[in-house]
Amino acid sequence: MTDLPVTSSVVAVEARRLYEQWESLSRQHVSMASGCACGAGGVSLLLEDFEQDIADYLLGEAERNKRAETIAFLQAYAFSEETKLWSLSSLLKALIDEDGRVQPSPDVGAGLLQRLGRTLSSFAKLHG
């Protein structure tokens, strides 16, 4: 079974949904408790602390699948040369494309949103 082509408006709607989900999830704390059941001695992280790992996953998937257009899109819209950091918010804003300047191809948008959607849903189930 093949996926149906996704129009850019569908990509934008899904990107907005994931952007809102990421903005909410990224501020939540994740307890990495060790020791007793009270959690004393544990470490608390923000889900935002996993942002670089999530972006690396998206890039790795694109590289493994030889998706040059997706790699270029990630590097152009999700990576900051200045800070050398990835930004999922920037990526999703580019996919929302409110001003019509970015215009990601439906294949790039749908592929990134599918992978990112699964990842954020997993975080939401575990920590949401």
Sine and cosine of phi, psi and omega as CSV:
sin_phi,cos_phi,sin_psi,cos_psi,sin_omega,cos_omega
0.00,0.00,0.76,-0.65,0.02,-1.00
-0.97,-0.22,0.47,-0.88,0.05,-1.00
-0.96,0.27,0.59,-0.81,0.08,-1.00
-0.96,0.27,0.48,-0.88,0.06,-1.00
-0.87,0.50,0.58,-0.81,-0.03,-1.00
-0.95,-0.32,0.77,-0.63,0.03,-1.00
-0.97,0.24,0.35,-0.94,-0.03,-1.00
-0.89,0.45,-0.52,0.85,0.02,-1.00
-0.93,0.37,-0.58,0.82,0.06,-1.00
-0.92,0.40,-0.65,0.76,0.05,-1.00
-0.87,0.49,-0.71,0.71,-0.02,-1.00
-0.90,0.45,-0.66,0.75,0.00,-1.00
-0.90,0.43,-0.72,0.70,0.01,-1.00
-0.92,0.39,-0.62,0.78,0.04,-1.00
-0.89,0.46,-0.65,0.76,0.03,-1.00
-0.90,0.44,-0.68,0.74,0.02,-1.00
-0.87,0.48,-0.71,0.70,0.00,-1.00
-0.94,0.35,-0.56,0.83,0.06,-1.00
-0.87,0.49,-0.74,0.68,0.01,-1.00
-0.90,0.44,-0.65,0.76,0.04,-1.00
-0.90,0.43,-0.70,0.71,0.01,-1.00
-0.89,0.45,-0.70,0.71,-0.01,-1.00
-0.86,0.51,-0.60,0.80,0.02,-1.00
-0.97,0.26,-0.76,0.65,-0.04,-1.00
-0.91,0.42,-0.61,0.79,-0.13,-0.99
-0.90,0.44,-0.35,0.94,0.00,-1.00
-1.00,-0.07,-0.05,1.00,-0.02,-1.00
-0.99,0.14,0.54,-0.84,0.04,-1.00
-1.00,0.01,0.59,-0.81,0.07,-1.00
-0.88,-0.48,0.83,-0.56,0.00,-1.00
-1.00,0.03,0.79,-0.62,0.06,-1.00
-0.93,-0.37,0.89,0.45,-0.14,-0.99
-0.94,0.35,0.54,-0.84,0.13,-0.99
-0.63,-0.77,0.35,-0.94,0.00,-1.00
1.00,-0.02,-0.71,-0.71,-0.11,-0.99
-0.97,0.26,0.17,-0.99,-0.04,-1.00
-0.91,0.42,-0.34,0.94,-0.01,-1.00
-0.96,0.27,-0.19,0.98,0.04,-1.00
1.00,0.07,0.05,1.00,0.02,-1.00
-0.87,0.49,0.67,-0.74,-0.01,-1.00
1.00,0.05,0.01,1.00,0.00,-1.00
-0.99,0.12,0.13,-0.99,0.01,-1.00
-0.90,-0.44,0.66,-0.75,0.05,-1.00
-0.92,-0.40,0.80,-0.61,0.02,-1.00
-0.86,-0.51,0.39,-0.92,0.19,-0.98
-1.00,0.02,0.54,-0.84,0.07,-1.00
-0.87,0.49,-0.45,0.89,0.08,-1.00
-0.83,0.56,-0.46,0.89,0.01,-1.00
-0.91,0.42,-0.26,0.97,0.02,-1.00
-1.00,-0.09,0.02,1.00,-0.08,-1.00
-0.83,0.55,-0.70,0.71,-0.03,-1.00
-0.90,0.43,-0.61,0.79,0.02,-1.00
-0.92,0.39,-0.66,0.75,0.02,-1.00
-0.90,0.44,-0.71,0.71,0.02,-1.00
-0.90,0.43,-0.64,0.77,0.06,-1.00
-0.88,0.48,-0.61,0.79,0.06,-1.00
-0.89,0.46,-0.73,0.68,0.02,-1.00
-0.87,0.50,-0.70,0.72,0.02,-1.00
-0.91,0.41,-0.70,0.72,0.01,-1.00
-0.86,0.50,-0.67,0.74,0.04,-1.00
-0.88,0.47,-0.69,0.73,0.01,-1.00
-0.90,0.44,-0.66,0.75,0.02,-1.00
-0.91,0.41,-0.70,0.71,0.01,-1.00
-0.88,0.48,-0.60,0.80,-0.03,-1.00
-1.00,-0.02,0.14,0.99,0.04,-1.00
0.79,0.61,0.75,0.66,0.00,-1.00
-0.99,-0.16,0.98,0.19,-0.07,-1.00
-0.85,0.52,-0.63,0.78,-0.02,-1.00
-0.92,0.40,-0.61,0.79,0.03,-1.00
-0.93,0.36,-0.67,0.74,0.04,-1.00
-0.86,0.51,-0.74,0.68,0.00,-1.00
-0.88,0.47,-0.64,0.77,0.01,-1.00
-0.91,0.42,-0.71,0.71,0.03,-1.00
-0.86,0.51,-0.73,0.69,-0.03,-1.00
-0.91,0.41,-0.57,0.82,-0.03,-1.00
-0.98,0.22,-0.59,0.81,-0.17,-0.99
-0.89,-0.46,-0.20,0.98,-0.03,-1.00
-0.89,-0.45,-0.23,0.97,-0.06,-1.00
-0.93,-0.38,0.73,-0.68,0.04,-1.00
-0.98,-0.21,0.90,-0.44,0.07,-1.00
-0.89,0.46,-0.54,0.84,-0.03,-1.00
-0.91,0.42,-0.75,0.67,-0.05,-1.00
-0.99,-0.11,-0.26,0.96,-0.08,-1.00
0.89,0.45,0.53,0.85,-0.01,-1.00
-0.82,-0.57,0.44,-0.90,0.08,-1.00
-1.00,0.01,0.49,-0.87,0.06,-1.00
-0.71,-0.70,0.93,-0.37,0.05,-1.00
-0.93,0.37,-0.54,0.84,0.05,-1.00
-0.88,0.47,-0.70,0.72,0.02,-1.00
-0.89,0.45,-0.66,0.75,0.03,-1.00
-0.87,0.50,-0.75,0.66,-0.04,-1.00
-0.93,0.37,-0.60,0.80,0.07,-1.00
-0.88,0.47,-0.63,0.78,0.04,-1.00
-0.90,0.43,-0.62,0.78,0.02,-1.00
-0.95,0.32,-0.49,0.87,0.08,-1.00
-0.92,0.39,-0.64,0.77,0.13,-0.99
0.78,0.63,0.80,0.60,-0.05,-1.00
-0.88,0.48,-0.57,0.82,-0.06,-1.00
-1.00,-0.04,-0.02,1.00,0.06,-1.00
0.97,0.26,0.25,0.97,-0.03,-1.00
-1.00,-0.03,-0.47,0.88,-0.09,-1.00
-0.99,0.11,-0.78,0.62,0.02,-1.00
0.72,0.70,0.93,0.37,0.05,-1.00
-0.92,0.40,0.53,-0.85,0.06,-1.00
-0.91,0.41,0.51,-0.86,0.00,-1.00
-0.84,0.55,-0.59,0.81,0.00,-1.00
-0.91,0.42,-0.69,0.72,0.01,-1.00
-0.91,0.42,-0.77,0.64,-0.02,-1.00
-0.87,0.49,-0.75,0.66,-0.04,-1.00
-0.89,0.45,-0.67,0.74,-0.01,-1.00
-0.90,0.44,-0.72,0.69,0.01,-1.00
-0.91,0.42,-0.67,0.74,-0.02,-1.00
-0.92,0.38,-0.58,0.82,0.03,-1.00
-0.89,0.45,-0.76,0.65,-0.02,-1.00
-0.93,0.38,-0.70,0.72,0.00,-1.00
-0.92,0.39,-0.60,0.80,0.04,-1.00
-0.88,0.48,-0.70,0.72,0.04,-1.00
-0.89,0.46,-0.67,0.74,-0.03,-1.00
-0.91,0.42,-0.75,0.67,-0.02,-1.00
-0.92,0.39,-0.58,0.81,0.07,-1.00
-0.89,0.46,-0.64,0.77,0.04,-1.00
-0.89,0.45,-0.72,0.69,0.06,-1.00
-0.87,0.50,-0.67,0.74,-0.03,-1.00
-0.90,0.44,-0.65,0.76,0.03,-1.00
-0.90,0.43,-0.67,0.74,-0.04,-1.00
-0.97,0.24,-0.59,0.80,-0.18,-0.98
-0.78,-0.62,-0.04,1.00,-0.14,-0.99
-0.99,0.12,0.00,0.00,0.00,0.00
